Each structure stands twice: as C-alpha cells, then as structure tokens.
Amino acid sequence: MQRINIKKYGKIYRIIGFKSNIDDPKQPHFYLKEDKKENKNKLKNNLIRAKSRVMELALCNDWQYFCTLTIDEKKQDRFDLQEFKKDLGVWIGNYNKKFGTQLKYILIPEYHKDGAAHLHGLLNNVSADSLQKNENNYLDLPYYKNRFGYLSLSKIKSPERVSRYITKYITKQFENGEKHKHLFLASHGLKSAELIHSGFCSSDYEFQYENDFCKLSLLSPEDFEKFKVNILS
C-alpha cells in the first residue's frame, strides 16, 4: 500500500504519495525560514512544504502572466528582501488604487552569488492600462520600473506547465544552501486546493514523478476517473 492524499487544484487532480510523515502545509502568506541551526532534514521538510504550497496556489488560481522582477540598486537595496517586501506591499496598494484593480501574485526570489535577489512569479488582475511594449517589443510595466527596476511579462499558455516551472526556483535555493531566505511571497485571498481523499492506494500504481521526498501525479478529470480503481477503502 502507498499512503496518499488526493486534492483538486482547479481542474487538475494532484495525487501525492508520501515517503515520510510530512503532509501538506497550512497556508503561509509569507514563508520564512529563521532558525540558523536547523538540520538538513528540517531544511528538506521546509522545501517540500514550500514547493507543495506554491504548486497549490499556482494551479488553483487563474494567472495572466509569468513575470521576472529585478531590483535596481539605485532605487532599492537588492540585498534586503524584507525591506523590499514592505515597499512592494505599499506599491501594490498604490497600484490597485491608481488602476482600479486587485493585483494577485506569487513571487519566488532567486539569489545571486553575492546575495542580491531578483524574483520570478505569476500575476493576475494586471490592468491593461498599466502595460506598454518596450523597445524590444516585450510587455513592460512602467509603474513598477519607475519605482524598483525592470519587470518583464509574458502571457501564460499552459497553467500546468508554468506551475511546475516556477517551483524550480525554490529547489534552486535549497541546492545553493539558502537556509535563511524568504522562500516565496503570495497575496492574500488566493484559492486553495480541495481535499478529495486521504488514505491509501495500491502499491503497484506508477506515479508520474518521483524525487527524494515524495511521488506525484497530476491528472486531468478523465485520467482521474481511471485512477480511482487504485484507491483502497
């Protein structure tokens, strides 16, 4: 038997087979690792929880754009992400008022070797009035550029693919030994997954993905109907 959780993420069903006692996390708004003496297992556990949560938020919500946010050292301290988070929050509030929207986001830092950061993520409710094409014919957001630095936007074609893609930046933090950094930022009010089943499935079921921590399958409604024969009562 294989211990599993089944959750519905929008139109996608996520089947996770656990290799340990780690279950899905609660809902952090701003996930922060603080303990400088945490051991390797705790670091791995944090990684699992963060990746699981980012995947959940990415799949359960609608997104317009994949984005990359840089920080201009002349406008903001690139090494102080906590201060950037506070200033970005103020900026988002001003953006919402100016353009009459409610910006939603998931943002994941990527750290350079010198400790400076830029961010990758997903955006929704971006006002069309705030966008323009730059000299390279790419979408730009001048309101961000004027305050912080460069921001690039590209329309999302495959929500499932981009959801898997952005989690790699969390893995990259772990691989680089980033033990005391912010793992991700997420706006309030995002939709979460619906737990469908917690129990066991047959041990001969072949998951789509597997790593050191868990086994995983992402199934369409049609494929989930076929999977049901593997669920053990």
C-alpha positions as CSV (number, residue, x, y, z in Angstrom):
1,M,0.0,0.0,0.0
2,Q,1.0,3.6,-0.6
3,R,-0.1,6.4,1.7
4,I,-1.7,9.2,-0.4
5,N,-3.5,12.5,-0.4
6,I,-5.8,13.5,-3.3
7,K,-6.5,17.2,-3.8
8,K,-8.3,19.0,-6.5
9,Y,-6.4,22.0,-7.9
10,G,-8.9,23.8,-10.1
11,K,-9.4,21.3,-13.0
12,I,-6.3,19.3,-12.0
13,Y,-6.2,16.4,-9.5
14,R,-3.0,16.0,-7.6
15,I,-2.1,12.6,-6.2
16,I,0.8,12.6,-3.8
17,G,2.4,9.5,-2.3
18,F,4.3,10.2,0.9
19,K,7.8,8.8,1.6
20,S,7.7,10.3,5.2
21,N,5.3,11.7,7.7
22,I,5.2,15.1,6.0
23,D,1.8,16.2,4.9
24,D,0.6,19.2,3.1
25,P,1.3,22.5,4.9
26,K,-1.0,25.1,6.3
27,Q,-1.4,28.4,4.4
28,P,1.6,30.7,4.9
29,H,1.3,34.2,3.5
30,F,5.0,34.8,3.7
31,Y,7.1,31.7,4.2
32,L,10.3,32.5,6.1
33,K,13.0,30.1,7.5
34,E,14.6,31.7,10.5
35,D,16.4,29.0,12.6
36,K,20.1,29.2,11.8
37,K,20.7,25.8,13.5
38,E,18.1,23.9,11.6
39,N,19.3,20.5,10.5
40,K,19.3,19.1,6.9
41,N,16.1,17.2,7.4
42,K,14.2,20.3,8.6
43,L,15.5,22.2,5.6
44,K,14.2,19.4,3.3
45,N,10.9,19.5,5.0
46,N,10.6,23.2,4.5
47,L,11.4,22.7,0.9
48,I,8.7,20.2,0.5
49,R,6.1,22.3,2.1
50,A,7.0,25.4,0.2
51,K,7.0,23.6,-3.2
52,S,3.7,22.0,-2.4
53,R,2.1,25.3,-1.4
54,V,3.4,27.1,-4.5
55,M,2.2,24.4,-6.7
56,E,-1.2,24.5,-5.0
57,L,-1.6,28.3,-5.3
58,A,-0.4,28.2,-8.9
59,L,-2.8,25.5,-10.0
60,C,-5.9,26.7,-8.0
61,N,-5.9,30.2,-9.2
62,D,-6.2,32.0,-12.6
63,W,-3.0,33.8,-13.8
64,Q,-2.4,36.1,-16.7
65,Y,1.4,36.5,-16.8
66,F,4.7,34.9,-15.9
67,C,6.9,37.7,-14.6
68,T,10.5,38.5,-13.7
69,L,11.1,41.4,-11.3
70,T,14.6,42.9,-10.9
71,I,15.7,45.4,-8.3
72,D,17.7,48.5,-9.4
73,E,20.4,49.1,-6.8
74,K,19.9,52.9,-7.4
75,K,16.3,52.6,-6.3
76,Q,16.2,49.8,-3.7
77,D,18.5,47.7,-1.6
78,R,18.9,44.5,-3.6
79,F,20.2,42.6,-0.5
80,D,17.4,43.5,1.9
81,L,14.4,41.4,0.7
82,Q,12.4,42.1,3.9
83,E,12.5,45.8,3.2
84,F,11.6,45.2,-0.4
85,K,8.6,43.1,0.7
86,K,7.3,46.1,2.8
87,D,7.9,48.6,0.0
88,L,6.4,46.3,-2.6
89,G,3.3,46.0,-0.4
90,V,2.9,49.8,-0.4
91,W,3.5,49.9,-4.2
92,I,0.8,47.2,-4.8
93,G,-1.7,49.2,-2.7
94,N,-0.9,52.3,-4.7
95,Y,-1.1,50.3,-8.0
96,N,-4.6,49.0,-7.1
97,K,-5.9,52.4,-6.3
98,K,-4.4,54.0,-9.4
99,F,-5.6,51.4,-11.9
100,G,-8.8,50.2,-10.1
101,T,-7.8,46.6,-9.8
102,Q,-6.8,44.0,-7.2
103,L,-3.4,42.6,-8.1
104,K,-2.8,38.9,-7.3
105,Y,0.7,37.4,-7.2
106,I,3.1,34.6,-6.3
107,L,6.7,35.6,-6.3
108,I,9.8,33.5,-5.7
109,P,13.2,35.0,-5.0
110,E,16.3,33.9,-6.9
111,Y,19.5,34.8,-5.2
112,H,22.7,35.8,-6.9
113,K,26.1,34.5,-5.6
114,D,26.6,37.9,-3.9
115,G,23.3,37.6,-2.0
116,A,21.4,40.1,-4.1
117,A,17.9,39.0,-5.3
118,H,15.5,39.2,-8.2
119,L,12.1,37.4,-8.4
120,H,10.1,35.2,-10.7
121,G,6.4,34.5,-10.4
122,L,2.8,34.8,-11.6
123,L,0.5,37.8,-11.8
124,N,-3.2,38.2,-12.2
125,N,-5.6,41.2,-12.4
126,V,-2.9,43.3,-14.2
127,S,-4.6,46.4,-15.6
128,A,-4.2,46.7,-19.4
129,D,-3.9,50.4,-18.8
130,S,-0.6,49.9,-16.9
131,L,1.1,47.9,-19.7
132,Q,3.1,49.0,-22.7
133,K,5.6,47.4,-25.1
134,N,9.2,48.3,-24.6
135,E,11.9,48.9,-27.2
136,N,12.3,45.2,-27.7
137,N,8.5,44.7,-28.3
138,Y,8.0,42.9,-24.9
139,L,5.4,43.8,-22.4
140,D,6.6,46.1,-19.7
141,L,5.0,47.7,-16.6
142,P,6.4,51.3,-16.3
143,Y,4.7,51.8,-12.9
144,Y,7.0,49.1,-11.4
145,K,10.0,50.2,-13.5
146,N,9.8,53.7,-12.2
147,R,9.9,52.6,-8.6
148,F,12.0,49.4,-8.4
149,G,13.6,48.3,-11.7
150,Y,13.0,46.2,-14.7
151,L,9.9,43.9,-14.9
152,S,9.2,41.6,-17.8
153,L,5.8,39.9,-18.6
154,S,4.8,37.0,-20.8
155,K,1.3,35.6,-21.3
156,I,0.7,32.1,-19.8
157,K,-0.2,29.5,-22.3
158,S,-0.1,26.3,-20.1
159,P,-1.0,26.9,-16.5
160,E,0.1,23.3,-15.5
161,R,3.5,23.7,-17.1
162,V,4.2,27.1,-15.7
163,S,3.1,25.9,-12.2
164,R,5.7,23.2,-12.3
165,Y,8.3,25.5,-13.8
166,I,8.2,28.2,-11.0
167,T,8.8,25.6,-8.2
168,K,12.3,25.0,-9.6
169,Y,13.4,28.3,-8.1
170,I,12.6,27.0,-4.6
171,T,14.6,23.9,-5.3
172,K,17.4,26.1,-6.5
173,Q,17.5,27.9,-3.2
174,F,17.9,24.6,-1.4
175,E,20.6,23.4,-3.7
176,N,22.5,26.6,-3.1
177,G,22.3,26.2,0.6
178,E,20.0,29.2,1.2
179,K,18.9,28.4,4.7
180,H,17.8,31.8,5.9
181,K,16.0,33.3,2.9
182,H,12.4,34.0,2.1
183,L,11.0,31.1,0.0
184,F,8.1,32.9,-1.6
185,L,5.6,35.7,-1.3
186,A,1.9,35.3,-2.1
187,S,-1.0,37.7,-2.0
188,H,-3.9,37.2,0.4
189,G,-7.2,35.7,-0.7
190,L,-5.8,33.1,-3.1
191,K,-7.8,29.9,-3.6
192,S,-6.6,26.7,-2.1
193,A,-7.0,23.0,-3.1
194,E,-9.9,20.9,-2.0
195,L,-9.0,17.7,-0.2
196,I,-10.8,14.8,-2.0
197,H,-9.3,11.8,-0.2
198,S,-6.7,10.9,2.4
199,G,-5.8,7.2,2.6
200,F,-4.0,4.6,0.6
201,C,-3.7,3.4,-3.0
202,S,-2.4,0.1,-4.4
203,S,1.4,-0.2,-4.3
204,D,1.7,-1.1,-8.0
205,Y,0.3,2.3,-9.1
206,E,3.1,4.1,-11.1
207,F,3.3,7.8,-10.3
208,Q,4.3,10.3,-13.0
209,Y,7.1,12.0,-10.9
210,E,9.3,10.9,-8.1
211,N,12.0,12.6,-6.0
212,D,13.7,12.1,-2.7
213,F,10.7,13.3,-0.8
214,C,7.5,12.1,-2.5
215,K,5.8,10.6,-5.5
216,L,3.4,12.8,-7.6
217,S,0.8,12.6,-10.3
218,L,-1.1,15.4,-11.9
219,L,-4.3,14.1,-13.6
220,S,-7.0,15.5,-15.8
221,P,-10.6,14.8,-14.8
222,E,-10.7,12.0,-17.4
223,D,-7.4,10.4,-16.1
224,F,-8.6,10.7,-12.5
225,E,-11.7,8.6,-13.3
226,K,-9.3,5.9,-14.5
227,F,-7.1,6.3,-11.4
228,K,-10.0,5.6,-9.0
229,V,-9.6,1.8,-9.3
230,N,-6.3,2.2,-7.4
231,I,-7.9,3.7,-4.3
232,L,-8.1,1.4,-1.4
233,S,-11.0,1.7,1.0
